[in-house]
Amino acid sequence: MIYRKRIVDDLLDALMPQLPAILLDGPKAVGKTSTATQRAKTIKRLDRSDDRNIAAANPDWITQGDKPILLDEWQRSPDVWGEIKSAVDKNFTGGQYLLTGSMPSAETHSGAGRITAVRMRPLSIAEREIEQPTVSLKELLARSATIEGETSVRTNDYAREMMVSGFPAIRTLSGKALTVALDGYIERIIDADVREVGLSIRKPASLRSWITAYAAATATTASWETIRDAANSGSNEPPAKTTVIPYRDALTRLRILDELPAWTPNHNPFKKVSLSAKHFLADPALALRLMNYDADTIQTAAGFGKTEFDSPLIGRMFEALAVQSIQTYAQATFASMAHFRDVNGRHEIDMIIQRDDGKVLALEVKLSATPDPSDGKHLKWLKSEIGDQLIDSVVIYAGKYAYRQNDIAYVPLALLGP
């Protein structure tokens, strides 16, 4: 297969010459190995038993070969992390090692200062090439963006993108093959992947019920207790709190959970701010399959179950698609991303992208073909609160044109790129 350049490639171009070891960190099937292989001169595949046996018998083998050395699925061989740290302590030259696989556990000694994690997510909207972006996030952050462009991508197209996923191999499928592939991905998480990161599952049905309840809470700040209470395996008995915490830890390490943290500004002008993260899975397609929706049924779905997050799903899934993409664009600019919500829920901003100097870009997501004047009310409120700290305000929507009106940029999701 011909490799198609990813946004993260430009980030690696900037980092590898100076950093000795980089961990490409993300969920399975996101393309980590394909991206790393483009740069490696030596490849050690630790998902294979013969390579693991050599690593166990001769730990020095891990660092032998022409560099950069790719250590694929590093977590399958327990000596790898320590060997790379030791090698970097002796030689801090850039561009020596690439690791792919899961994040290390809390029990693994920190690689801080030696091994730098770079996140890979499923394909962003720009990388899916369904449209040519005309508005750059990097330029928005630099106050130099031109807000213009036109797209034919509509709600039906976004619904399809939610369903086919951003996993490069899976999104090429359709019909029953797509359904089976997504179901298989979910089953592997439950039956195999969580065990690889040290979680022993006695009741797989309980874990599946919990992930399904979590999927239903997409793009909300629902409490962990609410999600836990919504999860049951047919017995009306939600999993115990002591059971749920390991679920969260394992799924976070596998990057199946991809939560958006709460924004905590350096100089906080707000008296009461919610610190709850917003819930997202790695890809909206996983959430839709868990809840047994497809591109057609999601557009008329009222919600999922009788829970406090029983609200129209299509809007929240559109937000999930936007967040997934914009996380990738923000990382490429070395900016951080969060959401804002006050404790009373009176003011909410879907995405706050912060530069190193503390100045921020605020984005709201609205699933509509024509923005309503009220769509920017929280953005205007934020401007009144933080003044010049706000770089710009953007409404991401599902319509046709990119334009600016009353100091707010209105940009269709398909037209926003890195």
N, C-alpha and C positions, 0 to 999 in steps of 0.2 A: 504494500500500500504506500502511496505517496504521502509523505508527512506534510500536514498543513500547519503553517506557523501559528502559534498561539500567542496571546497577549503576554503571557508569563515569559516567553522567550526574550522579549526586550528587557524585562526585569533581570533575567539571568545574565544577559549580555552586560548589564551594568554592574552586577554583583560578583560574578565568578572571577574576574581578574584579580580581585582583592581579598575575597573570602576563601579560606582553605577548604571548608566543608559545608555543603548545603544539603539540607533535608527537604526534598520535594514531598510535601505533606498534603494528603487529600484522600477522599474516598476511593475505593476500588473502582476500576474501569473509567477513571477520569482522564487517563492519558499520561500519567506520571512517567511510566517506563518509556513510552514512545518519545516523550520530550527529552528525557535524560539520555536516551540512546543516541540522539542526534549529536550529543556533545562528548560522549564517553569514548575513550580509546581502549579501555579494558572494562569488560562487563563480568560481574560475578553474580550469578543468579541464585540467591539463597533460598528461593522457593523450591530448588532442586536438591534432593537428598545428597547427591555426590558433592556438590559445592559446600553444603552444610557440613558434611563429614570432613572435608579438607580443612574448613575453617576451625572445626573443633580440634582436630589433630595438630594443626599448625597455625595458630592465630596470626603469625607474621604474614601468612599468605594473603590475609585480608588487605594488606597495604602494598602488596607486590604487583608490579605491572606498570605499563605506560599510563600516565595520568592525562586527563581525569579518569579516575576509577569509579565505575558505577557499582554500587552495592544494592542490588534490587531485592526488595522485601527484606530489608536488613533485620527486622524484628524476629525473623525466623531463626536467627543465629545469635544467641545471647552474648557472645564475646564481641560482636561488631562495634557496638556503641563505645565501649571502653577502649578498644584498639584504635578507633579513629580519634578519640580524644587524646590518647597518648601520642599518636603520630603528629597531631596538630600542635601539641605542646612542644614537640621537638622541631617542627618546621611549619611556620605560619604562612608559607607562600600560598598565594591565591590559586584557585582552580584545580585543587588536587582530588577532591572526593565529592561524589553525588550519591546521596542515599534516597531510596524511595521506600515508602511503606507507612506504617502507623506512627503516630506520635509516641514517644517513650512514656512509660508509666511513671507514677510518682516515685516508685521504688528505684527507678533508674537514675544514676547520678547525673546531675545536670550537665548539659553540653554547652551552657552559656559561655559565650566568648570563643567557642571553638566550632560548634555546629549551629548554623543559622537555618531556621525553618522558613521556607517559602511556600505559601499556600497555593494549591491548585484546586480549582472548582470546576464543575461541569461547564460546558461551553456557554459563554455569554451570548446574548442576542446578536451582538456584533460578530462574534466568531461563527455563528450559525449561518451567516451570509444570506439571510432572508431579505435583507435590505442594505443599502449603502448608507452608513451613518453620515449625518451632516453637521452634528453638534458634538463637540469634543468636551468630555468631562475635564480633561487637563486644562483646556482653554477656559472653561467656566471657572475653575479654581484660580486661574491667572487673570481673571477679569478681561479676557481678550476674545471670548467666544462670539461668533456670529450666529444668531438664532434665526435660522431659515431652513427650508427644506420641505419636501412633500413625500408622503408614503401612501401606498395602497394597502399596507398591512392593517387588518381590522381585528375585531374581537374574536371572530372565528379562527383567524390565523394564530393569535396569541393562545387561544384555547388548545389548538393543535400542538403548539410548542410546549405548553405545559405538559401535555400527555406524552410526547415522543421523547422528552428528556434532553439533557445536554451531555449525556454519556456518548462519546463519539461512535462506538460500535452499535449501541442499542438504537440510537435515533435513525439509523438507516433502515430499520425494520418497520413493518406495518401490520395491521390486522392482528390475527391470533399470534403471530410470531413475536410482535412487540409486547403483547400481553404476557405471553409465556416468559419472555426474557426479563421483564420487570418483576414478575412473580418469582422467578428464579433468583434474581438479585436479592430480593427481600428474604427469601427462604435461606439463602446462603448466609446472610447477616445473622439470622436467628440460629441456624443449625451449626455454623462453622466459624464465622468470623469472630463472634464474641468470645468463643473459646480460645482463639489465637491470642487474644489480649487478656486472657486469664480469668474470664467470667464463666463459671460453671452453671449451666441452666438446667434446673430440674423440671420446670414446666414451660416449654417453648410457647405454649398457647398464651401464657400469662405475659411473656415478653411481647408477643405479637399484639396482644390487646393493648398493652401500654403504648407501643409505638403508634398504633392506630389512633388512640386517644390523643397522643402528642401531635399526630398529623392533623387531627381535627382542630387543634389549637393553633395552627399555622397563622403567623402574623398577629398574634395576640400576646398579651403578657399574663395570660391565665396562670394562676398559682400552681405549684407542683401538686398541691393537695387536690385541686380541682381536676387536674389531668389524671391523677391517681384514682380519684373517685369515679371518673368516667371510664376507666379501664376495668374490664372484667372478662372472663373467659367463659361466660355462660352460667356462672355460678352466683352472679351478683356479689361476688366477694373481690373487691379490688386488691391488687398486690400490696403487701405490707410496705411501709416506708423503708424498712431496712432492706427490702428487696429492690425497690425502685432506685435507690442511690447507686448501687452497682450498675444497674441498667444505664443510667445517665452517664456514669463515668466511662463505661465501655463504649457506648455509642458515640460519645464525644471523641474518644481516642481514635475511633474508626472514621471520624468526621462525617458520620451520618446525621448527627445533630450539628447545626451550624447557626448558633444563636447570635442575634445582634444585640450587643451590650447597650446599656443605658448611657447616655451622654452625661459626662460629669465635667463641665467646663473648668478651665484653670482658675478663672475669676468668676465664681458662681453668683449671678445676680438673683437667682431664684430661691425662694424661701423653702419650698417643699417640692422635691423632685423624686419621682419614682426611680428606684434603682433596679427594677425588674428587667431582665433581658426579654427580647421578643423572640418567640419560638419559630424556628425554621428547620426543615430537613434539608439535606444536601441538595435535593432537586425536587421541584413540585411534582414531578411524575411519580416519585415514590409515595408521596402523600396521597395522590389521586388513586393509585393502585391499592394502597392500604384501605382506602375508604370505598373502593369499588366504583369509582367514577371514571368516565372517559371524556373525550373532548366535546361530545354532545351533551351528555347528562350534567356535566359540571356547570353548564351555562344556565340551567334552570334549577339547580340545587338550592334549596333554602338554607341548608345547614347540615349538621351531622349529629344526630342524637339530641337528647334533651339536656343540654349543658349550657353553661354561661357563655360559651363561644359558639352557640347556635345562631349564626348570622350568615348572610350570603357568602358562599365559598368562592365564587368566581372572582370577586374583588380581592379577597385575601390571597388567592393563588396568583392573581396578576401582580400583586405586591411582592409575593415570594419570587416570581420570575424577575421582577425589576431588581429586587435586593440581590439576588444571585448574580446578576450581570454587573450591577454597579459596584459590588464588592470587588470584582475583578478589575474594573476600571480604576477604582480608588487605590488599590494596592499598587497598580502600575505607576501611580504618581507619588507613592510613599506617603499617602494620606490615610488617616484612620477613619473608621465609619462606626456610627452608633445611631440610636434613635432617642427621641425625647418625649417624655410624658410627665406631666405634673401629677402629684399624688391623687388629685381629685378627678383626673381625666378630662379637665376642661380644655387643656391645650396639649396637642400631640403633633409631633413632626416625624414623619416616617423614617427619614434618613438625615443625619447630620454628618457631613464629611469635613474633617478638620485638618488643616494644614499644620506644619510644624510650628508656625508662629501663633497658633491658637485661633486664627480666623477660620470661619466656617461657611460652607455652602449648605443650604437647607433645601430638601426635596420632599414633596408630597406626592403620593401615588393615587391616581383616580382612574377607575375603569369607566371611562365615558368617551364617546366620540366627540362630544362638544363640552368643553369645560364650563362649569357653572361659576358665576362670580364669587360664590361662597367658598370655592375650592381653595382659594389662597388666604383665607381669613387667619389661619394659624401662622402662616408665613409672615403676614403683615404684623401680627402680634409679636412675633419673635423679633422682627426688625425694630419695633418700638421698644423692646426690652434690651437689646444688645447693640443697637446702632451700627457703628462702623465695623464691629467685629463680624458682621454678616457680609460675606462677599457677594452673594446673590441668592435669589429665591427661584425655585424651579418647580413646576407641576408636571409630573410625568403622566401622560394619559394615552388613550388608545385611539386617538383621532388621526387626522390627515396632515395637518400643517404644524410646523415649528414656527413660533412667532413670540414677540414680546408685547405685553400689555400691562400698563400700570405697574411698572418695575418688577413684574414677574414674567419669567420665561416659561412658555408652555411648549413642551417637547414630547412628541410621540416616542414611546419606548424604543421602537425600531430605529429611530433617527439618532438616538444617543449612543455614542461610542467612546472609546478611550481617549 
